Structures are given as structure tokens and as C-alpha cells.
Amino acid sequence: MAARSNAAPVIIKKKKIISGGGHHGGAWKVAYADFVTAMMAFFMLMWLLNATTEKQRKGIADYFNPTTPINRISGGGNDMFGGDSILKEQFLANNGVGGLPTRLSGGPKPSDSESGAQLEETGLSEVQDFLIGGGGESFLSDDIRKHVVTRLTDEGLVIELFDSDDVQLFVEAQSRPYRALLELLRVVADAANLVRNEIAVEGHVRTAPVVQISAQSWELSSERAHTVRGLLETHGIDPDRFSRVTGHSDRELVSTDPRAARNNRIEIILLRKDRR
């Protein structure tokens, strides 16, 4: 009994093992993931601000605003893509007020309260943005975009293709087109097929340097206009859409210098319905 009372007590130590080597565990991974997510959202925001129009940004803001009821028009365009275009599948959110146009996205058509004039105006603006990149990226290369000027007038959308001092669209004093004009007309045809407006083609030439016995400027401007009409047809424009094809010689100059290359131009006009 005395031997038992002198026995050393048994001491049991319990060690608490902490995983992660004592260095904050996995908290840094969570913080890093949050940082990467925030940076991705930031760059996405910067891209959207650069690649969208004011109407598109408003549509996106309305979509993510829970206090704003979603409008049928907020998610798409205004139903003017009735024509077929080889680029229409690439024509994503560059125009409209966010998303694909209603006809391409399968969404509802515009309400009856929207007037035909408003739809036509919006359609012509869509074509203009398609060409010059007003709602995103232009389908024209930088080399040939400098040969294009567009403007909305009472007659319709005027698409003006013109010579520069270093690049001509036609062979001098001929109606044979250069490659630059062929590339331009391919994109113009795709843009024109976004709407159904009738088309007018007008040819203009600069003043000849000397007085000629038989002036050829009238014939040349008319021949160039007919050449452009034929090329547009080969790129998918319905021949029935052409309302007129005319040559104006050198009677409507745009430069103060009658001999300037800028006066050599073709005007393709998407006519408003009340101007047909």
C-alpha cells in the first residue's frame, strides 16, 4: 500500500494543432480572390463605357436597378433590321439601347404608339453608326474610312464616298473602280440592307483642267453612278430599291477649288418615305 502512494502522478498533455503553419490560414486567398474579382469588374466597366452609347448605358443601368421596372424597349432595338446582312450576327450591342434588335433577338415588336417617322429616323441613325462607328466599332478599315462622310438630311441619309489627294476611287477619267471603292461598297451594301428605304445614287466629278470641244463630265458622272449601282446589286441590294441614278457633272462642287480631288464623289442616299 505504501508503494502505491509513492508512485509518480501521470500527467497528460494535450497539444492543439493549428493548420496553416500559423500564418493567417487561407484568409489571404479569399482576399486575393476578392481583389481579382473587383479588378475584373472594373475593366468590364471601363470596356462598357467605351463600347456603348448613352442609350445603351441607360438600358444597362435600368436592367440592374431593382426599383426600375424593366421596359420592353430597354432590352433591344427598334425593329429596323428587316434586311439580311452577312454581318448581322456580328452586330451585337453596338446599337440600340442594349442587346440585340428585337427582330434578331425574338423579342416583342415596337408598340403601335411609335410612329413610322420615328422608326425610320432611328433606322437611318443605325446605318450611320454602322458605317462610322458612332455606337461602337466601325466595320470600315482605317484606310478607307477617311473616304466616307455621312449626314442626315430632309431627303434621307446621305453616304458620300470621295477621292483624296493620294487615293482615287475610280481610274482617272474612267468609270472603272479601284479596290478601295470595291471595299467601301461592300460595307455600304451591308449597312443599307439594315433598312428597306429606297436608294438614290448620284455621281459628281471635278472640273476639267481645260476647255474641251466635247465635254465628257456629264457622261463620266453618270457612268460612275451606274457602276456603283451595279456593284451594290452584286453585294445584295435589291434592284427594285433604286429610285434614281443620276450624274451631276461638275455642277455641285463641295470644294472651293474646282479642280480638287474632293469634288470627285459618289452620293448614295437612303431616301425617306416622304421623299421617294
C-alpha positions as CSV (number, residue, x, y, z in Angstrom):
1,M,0.0,0.0,0.0
2,A,3.0,2.3,0.8
3,A,4.5,1.6,-2.6
4,R,1.3,2.8,-4.4
5,S,1.2,6.0,-2.5
6,N,4.8,6.9,-3.6
7,A,4.0,6.4,-7.3
8,A,4.6,9.5,-9.5
9,P,1.4,11.0,-10.8
10,V,0.5,10.6,-14.5
11,I,0.4,13.9,-16.4
12,I,-1.3,14.0,-19.8
13,K,-0.5,17.0,-22.1
14,K,-2.9,17.9,-24.9
15,K,-1.4,19.8,-27.8
16,K,-3.7,21.9,-30.0
17,I,-2.5,21.6,-33.6
18,I,-3.3,24.7,-35.7
19,S,-3.3,24.1,-39.5
20,G,-1.8,26.6,-42.0
21,G,1.6,26.9,-40.3
22,G,0.3,29.7,-38.1
23,H,0.2,32.2,-41.0
24,H,-3.4,33.5,-41.2
25,G,-4.7,30.3,-42.7
26,G,-6.5,30.7,-46.0
27,A,-7.8,34.2,-45.4
28,W,-5.3,35.7,-47.9
29,K,-6.7,33.5,-50.7
30,V,-10.1,34.9,-50.1
31,A,-8.8,38.5,-50.1
32,Y,-6.9,37.9,-53.3
33,A,-9.9,36.4,-55.0
34,D,-12.0,39.4,-54.0
35,F,-9.3,41.7,-55.4
36,V,-9.2,39.8,-58.7
37,T,-13.0,39.9,-59.0
38,A,-13.0,43.6,-58.3
39,M,-10.4,44.3,-61.0
40,M,-12.3,42.2,-63.5
41,A,-15.5,44.2,-62.8
42,F,-13.5,47.4,-63.1
43,F,-12.1,46.6,-66.5
44,M,-15.5,45.3,-67.6
45,L,-17.0,48.7,-66.6
46,M,-14.3,50.6,-68.5
47,W,-14.9,48.5,-71.6
48,L,-18.7,49.1,-71.4
49,L,-18.2,52.8,-71.0
50,N,-16.1,52.9,-74.2
51,A,-18.1,50.5,-76.3
52,T,-21.7,51.6,-75.7
53,T,-23.8,54.6,-76.4
54,E,-25.6,56.7,-73.9
55,K,-28.9,54.9,-74.6
56,Q,-27.2,51.5,-74.2
57,R,-25.7,52.6,-70.8
58,K,-29.1,53.8,-69.7
59,G,-30.6,50.4,-70.7
60,I,-27.9,48.5,-68.7
61,A,-28.5,50.8,-65.7
62,D,-32.2,50.2,-65.8
63,Y,-31.7,46.5,-66.0
64,F,-29.7,46.3,-62.8
65,N,-31.8,48.9,-61.0
66,P,-34.4,46.9,-58.9
67,T,-36.5,50.0,-58.4
68,T,-37.0,50.5,-62.2
69,P,-39.5,48.2,-64.0
70,I,-38.0,46.5,-67.0
71,N,-39.3,48.1,-70.2
72,R,-39.7,46.1,-73.4
73,I,-37.7,48.6,-75.3
74,S,-34.8,48.6,-72.7
75,G,-33.5,45.3,-73.8
76,G,-33.4,45.8,-77.6
77,G,-33.5,48.0,-80.6
78,N,-36.4,49.4,-82.6
79,D,-37.1,46.7,-85.2
80,M,-35.3,48.1,-88.2
81,F,-33.1,45.1,-89.1
82,G,-35.6,43.7,-91.6
83,G,-32.9,43.3,-94.3
84,D,-30.4,40.4,-94.4
85,S,-26.8,41.1,-93.8
86,I,-23.8,38.8,-93.7
87,L,-22.5,40.8,-90.7
88,K,-25.8,40.9,-88.7
89,E,-24.7,38.1,-86.4
90,Q,-21.6,40.2,-85.5
91,F,-23.7,43.3,-85.0
92,L,-24.3,42.7,-81.3
93,A,-24.6,45.6,-78.9
94,N,-23.2,48.4,-81.0
95,N,-26.6,50.0,-81.5
96,G,-30.0,50.2,-79.9
97,V,-30.4,50.5,-76.2
98,G,-28.8,47.3,-75.1
99,G,-28.8,43.8,-76.5
100,L,-29.8,42.7,-80.0
101,P,-32.5,44.4,-82.1
102,T,-36.0,43.0,-81.4
103,R,-36.3,41.2,-84.7
104,L,-33.0,39.4,-84.3
105,S,-33.5,38.6,-80.6
106,G,-37.0,37.3,-81.0
107,G,-38.3,40.0,-78.6
108,P,-41.6,41.9,-78.9
109,K,-42.1,44.4,-81.7
110,P,-42.4,48.1,-81.0
111,S,-45.7,49.3,-79.8
112,D,-48.2,50.9,-82.1
113,S,-47.7,54.2,-80.4
114,E,-44.3,54.6,-82.1
115,S,-44.7,56.5,-85.3
116,G,-43.3,55.3,-88.6
117,A,-41.2,58.5,-88.8
118,Q,-39.5,57.8,-85.5
119,L,-38.7,54.3,-86.6
120,E,-37.3,55.5,-89.9
121,E,-35.2,58.1,-88.2
122,T,-33.8,55.6,-85.8
123,G,-33.1,53.1,-88.6
124,L,-31.1,55.7,-90.6
125,S,-29.2,56.5,-87.5
126,E,-28.4,52.8,-87.0
127,V,-27.0,52.7,-90.5
128,Q,-24.9,55.8,-89.9
129,D,-23.5,54.3,-86.7
130,F,-22.7,51.1,-88.6
131,L,-20.5,52.9,-91.0
132,I,-18.7,55.5,-88.9
133,G,-18.7,53.6,-85.6
134,G,-20.9,56.1,-83.7
135,G,-22.3,53.3,-81.5
136,G,-19.2,51.2,-81.2
137,E,-16.7,49.9,-83.7
138,S,-17.0,50.7,-87.4
139,F,-16.9,47.9,-90.0
140,L,-14.8,50.1,-92.2
141,S,-11.0,49.8,-92.0
142,D,-9.0,52.9,-91.0
143,D,-7.6,53.2,-94.5
144,I,-10.9,53.6,-96.3
145,R,-12.9,55.3,-93.5
146,K,-11.4,58.6,-94.4
147,H,-13.2,58.4,-97.8
148,V,-16.7,58.4,-96.2
149,V,-18.8,61.2,-94.9
150,T,-22.4,60.6,-93.7
151,R,-25.1,63.2,-92.9
152,L,-28.8,63.1,-92.1
153,T,-30.9,65.5,-94.3
154,D,-34.5,66.1,-95.0
155,E,-34.1,63.8,-98.1
156,G,-32.6,61.0,-96.1
157,L,-29.2,59.6,-95.1
158,V,-26.5,60.7,-97.5
159,I,-23.5,58.4,-97.7
160,E,-20.7,60.3,-99.5
161,L,-17.7,58.4,-101.0
162,F,-15.0,60.7,-102.3
163,D,-11.4,60.8,-103.7
164,S,-8.5,62.1,-101.6
165,D,-5.3,63.6,-102.9
166,D,-3.4,60.3,-102.6
167,V,-6.1,57.7,-103.2
168,Q,-8.7,57.7,-106.0
169,L,-11.9,55.6,-106.1
170,F,-12.0,55.5,-109.9
171,V,-9.4,55.3,-112.6
172,E,-8.8,58.9,-113.8
173,A,-11.4,60.0,-116.4
174,Q,-12.9,56.5,-116.4
175,S,-15.7,54.6,-114.6
176,R,-13.5,51.7,-113.7
177,P,-13.4,51.3,-109.9
178,Y,-10.3,50.8,-107.8
179,R,-10.1,48.3,-104.9
180,A,-10.8,51.0,-102.3
181,L,-14.2,51.6,-103.8
182,L,-15.0,47.9,-104.0
183,E,-14.3,47.5,-100.3
184,L,-16.3,50.6,-99.5
185,L,-19.3,49.5,-101.4
186,R,-19.3,46.0,-99.8
187,V,-19.7,47.6,-96.3
188,V,-22.2,50.2,-97.6
189,A,-24.3,47.5,-99.0
190,D,-24.4,45.6,-95.7
191,A,-25.3,48.8,-93.9
192,A,-28.0,49.7,-96.5
193,N,-29.6,46.2,-96.1
194,L,-30.3,47.0,-92.4
195,V,-33.3,49.1,-93.6
196,R,-35.7,49.0,-96.5
197,N,-35.5,52.6,-97.7
198,E,-35.3,53.3,-101.4
199,I,-31.9,54.3,-102.8
200,A,-30.7,57.1,-105.0
201,V,-27.2,57.1,-106.5
202,E,-25.6,60.4,-107.7
203,G,-22.3,60.9,-109.4
204,H,-20.2,64.1,-109.3
205,V,-16.8,64.9,-110.9
206,R,-14.4,67.8,-110.6
207,T,-13.9,70.5,-113.2
208,A,-11.7,69.5,-116.2
209,P,-8.4,71.4,-116.4
210,V,-9.0,72.7,-119.9
211,V,-11.9,73.6,-122.1
212,Q,-12.8,70.6,-124.2
213,I,-14.6,70.5,-127.5
214,S,-16.8,67.8,-126.3
215,A,-17.4,67.9,-122.6
216,Q,-17.3,64.4,-121.0
217,S,-18.1,65.3,-117.4
218,W,-21.8,64.6,-117.8
219,E,-21.3,61.2,-119.3
220,L,-18.5,60.3,-116.8
221,S,-20.5,61.3,-113.7
222,S,-23.5,59.3,-115.0
223,E,-21.4,56.2,-115.9
224,R,-19.7,56.2,-112.4
225,A,-23.2,56.4,-110.8
226,H,-24.4,53.4,-112.8
227,T,-21.2,51.5,-112.0
228,V,-21.8,52.0,-108.3
229,R,-25.5,50.9,-108.7
230,G,-24.3,47.7,-110.4
231,L,-21.7,46.9,-107.7
232,L,-24.3,47.5,-104.9
233,E,-26.6,45.0,-106.6
234,T,-23.8,42.4,-106.7
235,H,-23.5,42.9,-102.9
236,G,-27.1,42.0,-102.3
237,I,-29.1,45.3,-102.8
238,D,-32.5,44.6,-104.3
239,P,-32.6,46.3,-107.8
240,D,-36.2,47.4,-107.1
241,R,-34.9,49.7,-104.3
242,F,-33.1,52.0,-106.7
243,S,-35.3,55.1,-107.2
244,R,-32.9,57.1,-109.4
245,V,-29.3,57.0,-110.8
246,T,-28.1,60.4,-112.0
247,G,-24.9,62.3,-113.0
248,H,-24.4,65.9,-112.0
249,S,-21.2,66.6,-113.9
250,D,-19.2,69.4,-112.1
251,R,-22.3,71.5,-111.2
252,E,-22.4,70.7,-107.5
253,L,-18.8,71.2,-106.1
254,V,-18.1,70.8,-102.4
255,S,-14.6,72.4,-102.5
256,T,-13.8,76.0,-103.3
257,D,-11.1,74.6,-105.7
258,P,-13.0,73.3,-108.8
259,R,-10.0,71.0,-109.6
260,A,-9.8,69.5,-106.1
261,A,-10.0,65.7,-105.8
262,R,-12.6,66.1,-103.1
263,N,-15.1,67.0,-105.8
264,N,-14.9,63.5,-107.3
265,R,-17.5,61.7,-105.3
266,I,-20.5,59.4,-105.3
267,E,-23.5,60.1,-103.1
268,I,-25.6,57.1,-102.0
269,I,-28.9,58.4,-100.4
270,L,-31.2,56.2,-98.4
271,L,-34.4,58.1,-99.1
272,R,-37.1,58.9,-96.6
273,K,-40.5,57.6,-97.4
274,D,-41.9,61.0,-98.0
275,R,-39.1,61.9,-100.4
276,R,-39.5,59.0,-102.8
